[in-house]
Every structure is written in structure tokens, then in C-alpha cells.
Amino acid sequence: MAISTIIPKVDALAKVTGHALYPGDMTPDNLLHAKVLFSGQPHARMVSMDISQAEKVPGVVAIFTAKDVPVNEYGLMIFDQPVLVGLGSRKANCDISLWEGDQIAFIVAETEEAAAAARDLIQVEWEPLPVIDNPFTALKDETILHRLHGSNIRQKYQIRKGDIEAGFAAADIIIESTYQLPMQEHVYLQPEAGLGYIDEEGRVTVVVAGQWIHEDQGQIAHALDLTLDRVRVIYPAIGGAFGGREDMSVQIVLALAALRLHERGIHRPIRIIWSREESIIGHHKRHQGTIYAKWGATSDGRLTAVKAEVILDAGAYNYTSNKVLGNTHLTVAGPYEIANAWIDSYAVYTNNPPGGAFRGFGAPQGAFVAENQMNKLAYALGIDPVEIRQRNMVREGSEAIVQTIMPAGVSLPEVVEACAAAANWDQLAVSSGPFNSVKTLRTNPAMLRRGRGFACAFKNIGYSFGFPERCEATLELRGAAEIEQIILYHAGADVGQGAHTAFKQMAAAAVGVPVEKVTVVASDTATSGDSGSSSASRMTWMAGNAIRGAAAIALQAWQNEERPARGHYRYTPPRTTPLDPQTGRATPNFAYGYVAEAVELTVDIETGHIHVDRVVCADDVGKIINPQMIEGQVEGAVVQAHGYAITEHLQVKNGHILNPRLSTYLMPGIMDIPTRVESVLVEHPDPLGPWGARGMAEMPFIPYAPAVAAALHDATGIWFEEIPLTPARVIAKLREHGLGH
């Protein structure tokens, strides 16, 4: 059986032996090297730029600035960002830096050292402008950052469902809280790097790590004023992404340099490799936000009303803020049946680092609020946290917060039940025993407290709110009397999650041959149709449906004795619709994933350190394609969420990142991560998924932080409304409540 089977990842051997080539590993003959100059200015107008001394550095080949970019704009959702900030651009306002990570010059030289020396000699004069680093200040619109937009409110959504006042009047208890959610850095293993050149067919070619080759191709073509057929994008091995590679970093400037040098008769490839500090400064983050919530419920735990105000910091440019906000907007009320709701959500421009895609895509922020509110209600009413969820959760046929019926295949009840059973939730308290598993809490045992917490969540699979969703696949069957080889051409990016391995398994299953007969040719705009992005938990779901369609066409051609037999298929799922601007009514998604988590932890009330002892994570995967890869995704998501919840504190002041190094931005190390992560894989088929499969890679991240907060409350009796739960923050709150020394 090709699916529901463990097979090694197709790139595993190359990666463990060091033979896999990432963009920064590629060293073609006659290579040129590049460096980028960031503005370092959260908000300032360029008055002058002098590159004359930089151009005199031995080995410098060219320096490109804003005047060299034909159409000096880009953006995944809207074109609101200059490729290069500076003078001489034909686009308005390109002389204003809105973010310290704005790029202002691209230097090409014979060596990295020469490029760096030239970069440091570029002289720039700036006129400082007011730095808006607080979304609430930005909301006043006293200083408009994007003049053409006319307001610092990038996006607003609202939901008006039922009668909110009647809902609160019917409540026996009302819980009001305000939550603070932080930025988070992606910290993928491979910093940004790429190669630019003109290929043998005259195409401007960029070899880079990204998440959507055709979107990269489109943005490059737009900025350089080229037709799509003159631009080629290739993804080699990709060292992680998590949403951080959805947006441009080095793609356009590499293409610009390759094109301009080619026009000058210089036919040499150009490579750039960012340092870790450049990476942290130069790409977007998870959105920070402030969310107010007011929930009402009856004495038996039935929700009567939900009110919320969401303020997400979009940072300097939109990136995907309008879409991330939409997800927070949908999830801030949780996966529950709610008759009365009043929700206002805003994404607000500031001069902070842009907010963009990051695993969970707005749902972790929403879930932190919703699940904390639900746990607070459970505690106040004396109802078990699992039981109160079972009384309120969405089920098959439930009406969603957006006043339409949930897509078929709602499995949250099964997922919650599976998680609770695996976690032995019916026990009265967290398991007792010696603290042998606690590696980082070397302290007085009398200062240790244990607790457990529960949370659940849901999230979309695929694009939302009317965004055009599609995925293409091409299958070629080769052989004579029988099929001897299958070649699958697919653009989908494998960012480490094992997508290409899943493609291989699904192609074999669709044709009915062993997986050994399948070869995957992937991630090259010259060979594959548009697959969409490796994001939104969509790639297995979408690619599987496209592969099945292509296989059916190819098999028919094979029956017609075509050799080789070829099938191309473009899969389009059911359409979605935008949120109604007044009521919020919509069909926002065609499928969802469901997850529940139970967390057991130990906290040292003397030092504020937290150690998570056990995590039970139940995910509905629909149909298992490769169980080992799924378990890897669960464990990886939990560790990443652990950083978000406890250790990773990105500090930004006046628009500047204060800790752009791994020595001060504390990712969890091996001694910090949960001692045990138990994956519970539920197979409740999605009606539209290939073989019933669902996307799941983001799901385990989403409920982790609120489950930790609930466990910390169980241990200490104190609610924490702000993360990360660093020792300093925990100890301050404990002392405020008289706990510890």
C-alpha cells in the first residue's frame, strides 16, 4: 500500500550525508557575490545617497539602487512596498523608509568581502520622521504611514450575530480579559540565500528557498516589467519556512542584478547569503497583538455571548496581514456554537517589523484568547474543562460564527474525546511522582508545583475569503506493456515537511504501482504548473486531489495506448466568499482541521522557570499518508509553540529589533523542550480530501500556549494573560499574588 505507510523521505539520504544543495551551497563557475544594505531607519525620508566611494572598492562590479528598478513595488497581497527604498524611482513615496529592514542598495562584487566593504562605505542622509511603534497610537491616524491608503488601519473586519445585549443579559457569569500576544521569529535553519543568473533560454532565473514558485515568479516579473515567460524560479533544498518565506527577501534584487549585468554584457551568476542577524532583521514576524474579550455563559456552562476587539500590529507593510487578521477574527471566538457575537478586528500599520505568515496564521492568537476564556469559565463555574467544551463545541451541521454551516466532516468531538482519553483526563489531578524528568529545575522540591491544562482549536485548510484556490499536477506514465516509471511534475515546495515524499506516495496510490516507480520533478516554474503555496495546511490536501485527477487522465491515455501517457489536471475546490463588511457573514473556508492538547507541567515558584513534562496532542489527519512524517510534524509544532509560549521574547523598541541574534533570542534547546510528546492520530475522513486526508501541520501549534497557561493556573491559581511566560514575567506575577519568596 503506497499510503498509510512509512517510507523514507525522498531527500533524507542527501540531507544526512550533506549532499543536498541549499541555495547558499551553490557555487557555479565565475560566481559573483552580493550584499544588501538595509535602511536601519524605522521611519525616515532619504535626502541623499552617495555610492561613489563604494564603487571605488576593488572588486566591486555594480551597485543597484531604487532608480534601477523598473516598477519599484511588490507585495504578496497588495503592492505597498518598494523593492529598494531610495531616490530616482518612478513610484511615489519610494524615498521613505517605513521599516529598519527596508533594502536600499544591492552591491555586487568579486568577493563577499569586497561587497561588504562597499556596502559600509555607502553614505546616506536621512530626514527623520515620527516613529509609530504602537498600534494604538497608529489608530489615531495623526501620522499616516501609507499616504495612498489614507489610514493606518490596513484592514477591518466585524461580526454582528444575534443580539449581543440579550446574550449578556442571559448570562449567569461574564468573564472579561485583555490578552497580550508577542511577535515571534521564524528562525528557520537556513537563512535567506539565493542565486541569480540568465539561463540557456534567456530567462531571468532565481534559485532560492521559498514557498510558492509561481508567486515569486509573478512578483519578480511585475517589479522588473517582464512577461512571465522571461522569469524562471527554482527551489532546491529548503531549510525550513513556517510562513517566513511566503514573502520576498532576495528574489527580486537577485533577478534585477542578473538582468542588469546581462544587459551590460556581464554573463555571470550572482549569489547572496544573509547572516542570521540580517535574516532576523530582514523578514517579517508573527503578528503581535492586543485582544480584549468578554464572554458570557449560563451556570451550566452554555455560552450566551462573545464580544471581542482584536488589534494586530501589521508593521510597516501589509504582507499577509489582511489574511492573518481574518483567521484571528474567525478563531477568537473558538470552535464553539455561539448565538450572539460582536467582534471588531483591526490590522494596523506601524513602523515595527512587518507581521506576516507564521505557522497557524493568526489562529494561535485567536485560540490563546478563546481557550483562556473557556478555561476561566470552566474554573469559575466548577465545570471540568473538557466537559464545558463538549457542551459548546461545533459539530456536524453547526452554524459557525460567520452565520453559515461548517463544512462537512466536523470531527472536533472525536478529537477532544481522543485527547482526553489518552491524557487520562478523568483522573482528579496531574500524575504524581518524583521529578526525575525535570532537567532544568535544579531547586528546592518544596518550591515545585504541578498542573495540567487543556485546549482545543480548529483552523482552515486552504485559502480563505474568496482567494482563488487551485493546484496543478502533471503525470507521465512510461513503459511498454506495463507501467515501468511514473514522472510527477509538481511545483509544490518541500520546506522540510516531507511534501515531495507524500506526493510520491499519493502518485503511486493513484496509479496503482509501487512507490519505487515514481520520480518527482518539483519546484521549477519551467516544468510545472501553479501549485499554490506550501502554507495554509493545504499542500497534501490540494496536491493529492490534483495528482488523482492527473492520474485518471494519464491512465485513460495509457489505455488508449499512448506512450508515454500524459495527464495534466488543475484541481479547484469549492469556492469561498469574503466576509460581509457589516455582518461578517461568509463561507470563509471549504475545509478545516481539528486538534486538542493536554499539557502537564512543573513550575518553580521560587525562580519562575517552567518545565513541560508531558504533552498529549490529538489531531484529525483524515487519512494517514505517512505516519512518521505526521508524528514529526506534531513534535516539531509543539516545540515551536513551546518557544512561542515560554522562551522566545523578541524585543522591539522604537521600531528597532533589540535582540537580532540567537544568543539573546532564546529558542528552546534540547533541555528546555517537553519531556514527552504523545501523538494521537485520529482518522475521520474529510469528505473532499484525497483518500479522506486533511492538512494538519499547523494544528498542533495552535492550542499549545493556552493549554500551558491553563496548566500554570492549575499549578499556581493565577491566570496569565501575556506570553511568553519567561521566568521574569512568571515570577513578577507570582510575587504580585503573594506566591513564592
Residue pairs with C-beta under 8 A, 6 or more apart in sequence:
1 509
2 505
2 506
2 508
2 509
2 513
2 514
2 515
3 505
3 506
3 509
3 623
3 624
3 625
3 626
3 691
4 623
4 624
4 625
4 627
5 505
5 626
6 626
6 627
6 628
7 501
7 504
7 505
7 515
7 626
8 501
9 15
9 498
9 500
9 501
9 629
10 500
10 501
10 504
10 520
11 20
11 237
11 494
11 500
11 501
13 19
14 20
14 237
15 237
20 236
20 237
21 236
21 237
22 190
22 193
22 209
22 236
22 237
22 238
22 239
23 190
23 193
23 194
23 195
23 207
23 208
23 209
23 236
23 271
23 273
24 190
24 191
24 193
24 271
24 273
26 195
26 207
26 236
26 271
27 271
28 195
28 197
28 269
30 268
30 269
31 268
31 269
31 270
31 271
32 61
32 108
32 109
32 110
32 261
32 268
32 269
32 270
32 271
33 108
33 109
33 110
33 111
33 112
33 114
33 115
33 270
33 271
33 272
34 106
34 107
34 108
34 109
34 115
34 253
34 254
34 257
34 270
34 271
34 272
35 106
35 107
35 109
35 112
35 115
35 116
35 118
35 119
35 272
36 103
36 105
36 106
36 107
36 119
36 250
36 253
36 272
36 274
36 278
36 282
37 103
37 104
37 105
37 106
37 107
37 119
37 122
38 100
38 101
38 102
38 103
38 104
38 278
38 281
38 282
39 46
39 85
39 97
39 99
39 100
39 101
39 102
39 103
39 104
39 124
39 126
40 100
41 97
41 100
41 102
41 126
41 128
42 97
42 98
42 99
42 100
42 131
42 133
42 316
42 351
42 352
42 654
42 655
42 656
43 96
43 97
43 98
43 128
43 129
43 130
43 131
43 132
43 145
43 351
43 655
44 96
44 97
44 126
44 127
44 128
44 129
45 95
45 96
45 97
45 126
45 127
45 129
46 85
46 86
46 87
46 95
46 96
46 97
46 104
46 124
46 125
46 126
46 127
47 125
47 126
47 127
48 87
48 123
48 124
48 125
49 65
49 86
49 87
49 104
49 105
49 122
49 123
49 124
49 125
50 122
50 123
50 124
51 63
51 65
51 105
51 122
51 123
53 121
53 122
53 123
54 60
54 63
54 107
54 118
54 119
54 121
54 122
55 63
55 118
57 109
57 114
57 117
57 118
57 121
58 114
59 109
59 110
59 111
59 114
59 115
60 107
60 108
60 109
60 110
60 114
60 115
60 118
61 108
61 109
61 110
61 261
61 266
62 107
62 108
62 257
62 260
62 261
62 264
63 105
63 106
63 107
63 108
63 118
63 122
64 84
64 105
64 106
64 107
64 108
64 253
64 256
64 257
64 260
65 84
65 86
65 87
65 88
65 104
65 105
65 106
66 72
66 82
66 83
66 84
66 85
66 86
66 87
66 88
66 89
66 94
66 95
66 104
67 86
67 87
67 88
67 89
68 84
68 256
68 260
69 82
69 83
69 84
69 89
69 223
69 224
69 252
69 256
70 90
70 223
70 224
70 225
71 90
71 91
71 222
71 223
71 224
71 225
72 82
72 83
72 84
72 89
72 90
72 91
72 94
72 223
73 79
73 80
73 81
73 82
73 83
73 91
73 94
73 222
73 223
74 81
74 82
74 83
74 219
74 222
74 223
74 248
74 252
75 81
75 219
75 317
75 318
75 319
76 215
76 219
76 246
76 247
76 248
76 319
76 320
77 318
77 319
77 320
77 321
77 322
77 323
78 318
79 222
80 146
80 149
80 317
80 318
81 316
81 317
81 318
82 89
82 91
82 94
82 102
83 103
83 223
83 252
83 253
83 256
84 94
84 103
84 104
84 105
84 106
84 253
85 94
85 95
85 96
85 97
85 102
85 103
85 104
86 94
86 95
86 104
86 105
87 95
89 95
92 147
92 148
93 147
93 148
96 129
97 104
97 126
98 145
98 146
98 316
98 317
98 351
99 315
99 316
99 317
99 351
99 352
99 353
99 354
99 655
100 281
100 353
100 655
100 656
100 657
101 281
101 282
101 283
101 353
101 354
102 316
103 253
103 282
104 124
105 119
105 122
106 253
106 256
106 257
107 115
107 118
107 119
107 122
108 115
108 257
108 261
108 270
109 115
109 118
112 273
129 143
130 143
131 351
131 654
131 655
132 138
132 143
132 145
132 152
132 349
132 350
132 351
133 350
133 351
133 352
133 652
133 653
133 654
133 655
134 350
135 290
135 311
135 312
135 313
135 346
135 348
135 350
136 290
136 311
137 350
138 145
138 152
138 348
138 349
138 350
139 152
139 153
139 311
139 346
139 348
141 151
141 152
141 153
143 152
144 150
144 151
144 152
145 152
145 316
145 349
145 350
145 351
146 152
146 349
149 349
152 348
152 349
152 350
153 346
153 347
153 348
153 349
154 314
154 318
154 321
154 322
154 347
154 348
154 349
155 314
155 321
155 322
155 325
155 346
155 347
156 344
156 345
156 346
156 347
157 325
157 326
157 329
157 343
157 344
157 345
157 579
157 581
157 584
158 343
158 344
158 345
158 581
158 582
158 583
158 584
159 329
159 333
159 341
159 342
159 343
159 401
159 402
159 579
159 583
159 584
160 341
160 342
160 582
160 583
160 584
161 338
161 339
161 340
161 341
161 342
161 401
161 403
161 583
161 584
162 305
162 339
162 340
162 341
163 340
164 305
164 307
164 340
164 341
164 342
166 340
167 296
167 304
167 305
167 339
167 340
168 174
168 294
168 296
168 304
168 305
168 307
168 340
170 296
170 298
170 304
170 305
171 296
171 297
171 298
171 304
171 305
172 297
172 298
172 299
173 296
173 297
173 298
173 299
173 377
173 380
173 381
174 294
174 295
174 296
175 293
175 294
175 295
175 296
175 373
175 376
175 377
175 380
176 292
176 293
176 294
177 292
177 293
177 369
177 372
177 373
177 376
177 719
177 721
178 290
178 291
178 292
178 293
178 721
179 290
179 291
179 292
179 293
179 368
179 369
179 372
179 721
179 722
180 289
180 290
180 721
180 722
180 723
181 287
181 288
181 289
181 290
181 291
181 364
181 365
181 368
181 723
182 286
182 288
182 644
182 648
182 649
182 650
182 723
182 724
183 285
183 286
183 287
183 288
183 313
183 352
183 353
183 355
183 650
183 652
184 285
184 286
184 358
184 643
184 644
184 648
184 650
185 280
185 285
185 648
185 650
185 665
186 240
186 241
186 242
186 243
186 244
186 283
186 285
186 358
187 280
187 662
187 665
187 667
188 239
188 240
188 241
188 242
188 244
188 245
189 239
189 240
190 209
190 238
190 239
190 240
191 273
191 274
191 275
191 276
191 278
191 279
192 209
192 249
192 250
192 272
192 273
192 274
192 278
192 279
192 282
192 283
193 208
193 209
193 250
193 271
193 272
193 273
193 274
194 206
194 207
194 208
194 209
194 250
194 251
194 254
194 271
194 272
195 206
195 207
195 208
195 254
195 269
195 270
195 271
196 204
196 205
196 206
196 207
196 254
196 255
196 257
196 258
196 269
196 270
196 271
197 205
197 258
197 268
197 269
197 270
198 204
198 205
198 258
198 259
198 262
198 267
199 205
199 232
202 230
203 229
203 230
203 231
203 232
203 526
204 220
204 224
204 226
204 230
204 231
204 232
204 255
204 258
204 259
205 231
205 232
205 233
205 234
205 258
206 216
206 220
206 231
206 232
206 233
206 234
206 251
206 254
206 255
206 258
207 233
207 234
207 235
207 236
208 216
208 233
208 234
208 235
208 250
208 251
208 254
209 235
209 236
209 237
209 238
209 239
209 241
209 245
209 495
210 216
210 233
210 235
210 238
210 241
210 245
210 246
210 251
210 493
211 241
211 243
211 245
211 246
211 493
211 495
211 533
211 534
211 535
212 246
212 493
212 531
212 532
212 533
212 534
212 535
213 233
213 234
213 235
213 491
213 493
213 523
213 524
213 525
213 528
213 531
214 233
214 491
214 525
214 530
214 531
214 532
215 246
215 533
216 233
216 248
216 251
217 228
217 231
217 232
217 233
217 525
218 228
219 248
219 251
219 252
220 226
220 231
220 233
220 251
220 252
220 255
221 227
221 228
221 230
221 231
223 252
223 255
223 256
224 231
224 252
224 255
224 256
224 259
226 259
231 255
231 525
232 524
232 525
232 526
233 251
233 524
233 525
234 523
234 524
234 525
234 526
235 493
235 522
235 523
235 524
236 523
238 245
238 493
238 494
238 495
238 496
239 496
240 495
240 496
241 493
241 495
241 496
241 534
242 358
242 359
242 495
242 640
243 356
243 357
243 358
243 359
243 361
243 535
244 283
244 284
244 356
244 357
244 358
245 283
245 495
246 319
246 320
246 356
246 357
246 533
246 535
247 283
247 284
247 319
247 320
247 354
247 356
247 357
249 274
249 282
249 283
250 272
250 274
253 272
254 270
254 272
257 270
258 269
258 270
261 267
261 268
261 270
274 282
276 660
276 661
276 662
277 660
277 661
280 657
280 660
280 661
280 665
281 353
281 657
281 660
283 356
284 315
284 319
284 353
284 354
284 355
284 356
284 357
285 315
285 353
285 354
285 355
285 356
285 358
285 650
286 355
286 358
286 364
286 644
287 312
287 313
287 314
287 315
287 321
287 324
287 325
287 328
287 347
287 355
287 356
287 358
287 362
287 365
288 312
288 313
288 352
288 355
289 310
289 311
289 312
289 313
289 328
289 365
290 311
291 308
291 309
291 310
291 311
291 328
291 332
291 365
291 366
291 369
292 308
292 309
293 306
293 307
293 308
293 332
293 369
293 370
293 373
294 305
294 306
294 307
294 308
295 303
295 305
295 306
295 307
295 373
295 374
295 377
296 303
296 304
296 305
296 306
297 303
297 304
297 377
297 381
298 304
299 381
300 381
300 383
300 391
301 377
301 378
301 381
301 383
301 387
301 388
301 391
301 392
302 391
302 392
303 336
303 337
303 338
303 339
303 392
304 339
304 340
305 338
305 339
305 340
305 341
305 342
306 333
306 338
306 340
306 341
306 342
306 343
306 401
307 341
307 342
307 343
308 332
308 333
308 342
308 343
308 344
308 345
308 369
309 343
309 344
309 345
309 346
310 325
310 328
310 329
310 332
310 343
310 344
310 345
310 346
310 365
310 366
311 346
311 348
312 321
312 324
312 325
312 328
312 345
312 346
312 347
312 348
312 355
312 362
312 365
313 348
313 350
313 352
313 355
314 321
314 347
314 348
314 349
314 350
314 354
314 355
315 321
315 349
315 350
315 351
315 352
315 353
315 354
315 355
316 349
316 350
316 351
316 352
316 353
316 354
317 349
317 354
318 347
318 354
319 354
319 355
319 356
319 357
320 356
320 357
320 361
321 347
321 354
321 355
321 356
322 347
323 361
323 362
323 464
323 465
323 467
324 347
324 355
324 356
324 357
324 361
324 362
325 345
325 346
325 347
325 362
326 362
326 464
326 465
326 579
326 588
327 361
327 362
327 363
327 366
327 459
327 460
327 464
328 345
328 362
328 363
328 365
328 366
329 343
329 345
329 362
329 366
329 579
329 584
330 366
330 400
330 401
330 402
330 460
330 588
331 362
331 363
331 365
331 366
331 367
331 370
331 457
331 458
331 459
331 702
332 343
332 345
332 365
332 366
332 369
332 370
333 341
333 343
333 366
333 370
333 401
334 366
334 367
334 370
334 371
334 373
334 374
334 457
335 370
335 393
335 394
335 412
335 456
335 457
335 458
335 594
336 370
336 374
336 389
336 392
336 393
336 394
337 392
337 393
337 394
337 395
337 398
337 399
338 401
341 401
343 401
343 584
347 355
350 655
351 655
352 652
352 655
353 652
353 657
357 535
359 637
359 640
359 697
359 698
359 701
360 459
360 698
360 701
360 702
361 459
361 535
361 536
361 698
363 457
363 458
363 459
363 698
363 702
364 641
364 644
364 701
364 702
364 705
367 455
367 457
367 702
367 703
367 705
367 706
368 705
368 706
368 709
368 723
370 457
370 706
371 455
371 456
371 457
371 703
371 706
371 707
371 710
372 706
372 709
372 710
372 719
372 721
374 385
374 388
374 389
374 392
375 385
375 453
375 454
375 455
375 706
375 709
375 710
375 713
376 719
377 383
377 388
378 384
378 385
378 387
378 388
379 385
379 713
381 388
384 425
385 453
385 454
385 710
386 416
386 420
386 425
386 454
389 416
389 454
389 456
390 413
390 416
393 412
393 413
393 416
393 456
394 400
394 406
394 410
394 412
394 458
395 410
395 412
395 413
396 406
396 408
396 409
396 410
397 405
397 406
397 410
398 405
398 406
398 410
399 405
399 406
400 406
401 584
402 579
402 584
402 585
402 586
402 587
402 588
403 583
403 584
403 585
404 585
404 586
404 587
406 592
407 589
407 590
407 591
407 592
407 688
408 687
408 688
409 591
409 592
409 622
409 684
409 685
409 686
409 687
409 688
409 694
410 592
410 594
411 594
411 620
411 682
411 684
412 456
412 458
412 594
412 596
414 620
414 682
414 684
415 456
415 594
415 595
415 596
415 618
415 619
415 620
415 682
415 684
416 456
416 596
416 618
418 596
418 618
418 680
418 682
419 425
419 454
419 456
419 596
419 597
419 598
419 616
419 617
419 618
419 680
420 426
420 454
420 596
420 598
422 598
422 616
422 618
422 678
422 680
423 452
423 454
423 598
423 614
423 616
424 431
425 454
425 598
429 452
430 450
430 451
430 452
430 600
430 711
430 714
431 600
431 614
432 450
435 441
435 445
435 448
435 602
437 611
437 613
437 675
437 676
438 448
438 602
438 611
438 613
438 675
439 611
439 671
439 675
440 609
440 611
440 671
440 672
441 448
441 602
441 604
441 607
441 609
441 611
443 604
443 606
443 607
443 609
444 606
447 604
447 605
447 606
447 607
447 740
448 602
448 603
448 604
448 605
449 602
449 603
449 605
449 715
449 716
450 600
450 601
450 602
450 603
450 613
450 715
451 600
451 601
451 603
451 710
451 711
451 712
451 713
451 714
451 715
451 716
452 598
452 599
452 600
452 601
452 710
452 711
452 714
453 598
453 599
453 601
453 706
453 707
453 708
453 709
453 710
453 711
453 712
453 713
453 714
454 596
454 597
454 598
454 599
454 707
454 710
455 596
455 597
455 703
455 704
455 706
455 707
455 710
456 594
456 595
456 596
456 597
456 703
457 594
457 595
457 596
457 699
457 702
457 703
458 592
458 593
458 594
458 595
459 537
459 592
459 593
459 595
459 698
459 699
459 702
460 536
460 537
460 588
460 589
460 591
460 592
460 593
461 536
461 537
461 538
461 541
461 589
461 590
461 591
461 592
461 593
461 686
461 689
461 694
461 695
462 469
462 536
462 537
462 538
462 541
462 542
462 573
462 589
462 590
462 591
462 695
463 469
463 532
463 536
463 538
463 576
464 536
464 576
464 588
464 589
465 576
465 577
465 578
465 579
465 586
465 588
466 575
466 576
466 577
466 578
467 576
469 532
469 538
469 542
469 572
469 573
469 576
469 590
470 530
470 532
470 542
470 570
470 571
470 572
471 492
471 530
471 531
471 532
471 542
471 543
471 545
471 546
471 570
471 571
472 490
472 491
472 528
472 529
472 530
472 531
472 546
472 568
472 569
472 570
472 571
473 488
473 489
473 490
473 529
473 531
473 543
473 546
473 547
473 549
473 550
473 568
473 569
473 571
474 488
474 489
474 490
474 528
474 529
474 550
474 566
474 567
474 568
474 569
475 486
475 487
475 488
475 489
475 507
475 510
475 511
475 547
475 550
475 551
475 553
475 554
475 566
475 567
475 568
476 486
476 487
476 488
476 489
476 554
476 564
476 565
476 566
477 483
477 485
477 486
477 511
477 554
477 555
477 557
477 558
477 564
477 565
477 566
477 567
478 484
478 485
478 486
478 487
478 563
478 564
479 485
479 563
480 563
483 511
483 513
483 517
483 558
484 517
485 517
485 519
486 507
486 508
486 511
486 513
486 517
486 518
486 519
487 518
487 519
487 521
488 503
488 504
488 507
488 518
488 519
488 520
488 521
488 522
488 547
489 521
489 522
489 527
489 528
489 529
490 500
490 503
490 520
490 521
490 522
490 523
490 528
490 531
490 543
490 546
490 547
491 522
491 523
491 524
491 525
491 528
491 529
491 530
491 531
492 499
492 500
492 503
492 522
492 523
492 531
492 532
492 534
492 539
492 543
493 499
493 522
493 523
493 531
493 533
493 534
493 539
494 500
494 501
494 522
494 523
494 534
495 534
497 534
497 539
497 629
497 633
497 697
498 626
498 629
498 632
499 534
499 539
499 540
499 543
500 520
500 522
501 626
501 629
502 540
502 543
502 544
502 625
502 626
502 629
503 520
503 522
503 543
503 547
504 515
504 518
504 520
505 515
505 625
505 626
506 540
506 543
506 544
506 547
506 548
506 625
506 690
506 691
507 518
507 520
507 547
507 551
508 514
508 515
508 517
508 518
509 691
510 547
510 548
510 550
510 551
510 552
511 551
511 554
511 555
521 527
521 528
522 528
529 568
529 570
531 539
531 542
531 543
531 546
532 538
532 539
532 542
533 539
536 695
536 698
537 593
537 694
537 695
537 696
537 697
537 698
537 699
538 695
539 695
540 625
540 690
540 693
540 695
541 591
541 686
541 689
541 690
541 693
541 694
541 695
542 571
542 573
544 625
544 689
544 690
544 691
544 693
545 571
545 573
545 688
545 689
545 690
546 569
546 570
546 571
547 569
547 690
548 569
548 690
549 567
549 569
549 570
549 571
550 567
550 568
550 569
551 567
552 567
552 569
553 567
553 568
553 569
554 565
554 566
554 567
555 565
555 567
556 567
557 565
557 566
557 567
558 565
573 590
573 591
573 688
574 590
574 688
575 587
575 590
576 586
576 587
576 588
576 589
576 590
577 586
577 587
577 588
578 586
579 585
579 586
579 588
580 586
590 688
591 686
591 688
591 689
591 694
591 695
593 619
593 620
593 694
593 695
593 696
593 698
593 699
594 619
594 620
594 699
595 617
595 618
595 619
595 620
595 696
595 699
595 700
595 702
595 703
596 617
596 618
596 703
597 615
597 616
597 617
597 618
597 638
597 700
597 703
597 704
597 707
598 614
598 615
598 616
598 707
599 612
599 614
599 615
599 616
599 674
599 704
599 707
599 708
599 710
599 711
600 612
600 613
600 614
600 615
600 711
601 610
601 611
601 612
601 613
601 708
601 711
601 712
601 715
602 610
602 611
602 613
602 715
603 609
603 610
603 611
603 712
603 715
603 716
603 730
604 610
605 716
605 734
605 739
605 740
606 740
606 741
607 727
607 731
608 726
608 727
608 728
608 729
608 730
608 731
608 732
608 734
609 727
609 730
610 646
610 708
610 712
610 725
610 727
610 730
611 672
611 675
612 642
612 646
612 673
612 674
612 675
612 708
612 711
613 674
613 675
613 676
614 674
614 675
614 676
614 678
615 638
615 674
615 676
615 677
615 678
615 704
615 707
616 678
616 680
617 634
617 638
617 677
617 678
617 679
617 680
617 700
618 680
618 681
618 682
619 630
619 634
619 679
619 680
619 681
619 682
619 696
619 699
619 700
620 682
620 683
620 684
620 694
620 696
621 630
621 681
621 682
621 683
621 693
621 694
621 696
622 683
622 684
622 685
622 686
622 689
622 691
622 692
622 693
622 694
622 696
623 683
623 685
623 689
623 690
623 691
623 692
623 693
623 694
624 630
624 681
624 683
624 693
625 691
625 693
627 681
630 679
630 681
630 696
631 679
631 681
633 696
633 697
633 700
634 677
634 679
634 700
635 677
635 679
637 697
637 698
637 699
637 700
637 701
637 704
638 674
638 677
638 700
638 701
638 704
639 668
639 673
639 674
639 677
640 701
641 700
641 701
641 702
641 704
641 705
642 668
642 672
642 673
642 674
642 704
642 708
643 666
643 667
643 668
643 724
644 701
644 704
644 705
644 723
644 724
645 704
645 705
645 708
645 709
645 723
645 724
645 725
646 668
646 672
646 708
646 723
646 724
646 725
646 726
647 666
647 667
647 668
647 672
647 724
647 726
648 665
648 666
648 667
648 668
648 724
649 659
649 665
649 666
649 724
649 726
650 657
650 659
650 665
651 657
651 658
651 659
652 658
658 664
659 665
683 692
685 691
685 692
685 693
686 692
686 693
686 694
705 723
708 725
709 719
709 720
709 723
709 725
712 718
712 720
712 725
712 730
713 719
713 720
716 734
716 737
716 739
717 737
717 739
718 733
718 734
718 737
718 739
720 729
720 730
720 733
722 729
731 740
734 740
